[in-house]
Amino acid sequence: MSVRPRLLPWPGPAGQRCYLVSDADSTGYLSKLADEMEAVQLQMGTELIGHARLMLSDRKADARELRYLSNRLIEALQDALRISESRGGRISAPDEAESDGAARTDEGAQ
């Protein structure tokens, strides 16, 4: 079994990427906190899209408001991309899944 580091949904103190190495079942406190943070980030992104649709349909929205909206959309997109990368890194490749299954079968035969 190889445990891959999990990319966490928040940056470190200097803005660097943060990783968590945990047990295979990922039931620890930080894993649960990261799952909750990802859910909040995705929900906020969804709400921001709704807000953006309303603002863009309002012809009275000024450049300052649209710039602010653009910055929040960029942040939401960065969060979604980080979550996607993190989740993609935790998906077992077909070769790994087959080799894990073969190893478990061999262990059971002993």
ABEGO torsion letter per residue (X at the ends): XBBBBBBBABBBAAGBBBBBBBBAAGABAAAAAAAAAAAAAAAAAAAAAAAAAAAAABAABBAAAAAAAAAAAAAAAAAAAAAAAAAAAABBBAAAAAAAAAAAAAAAAX
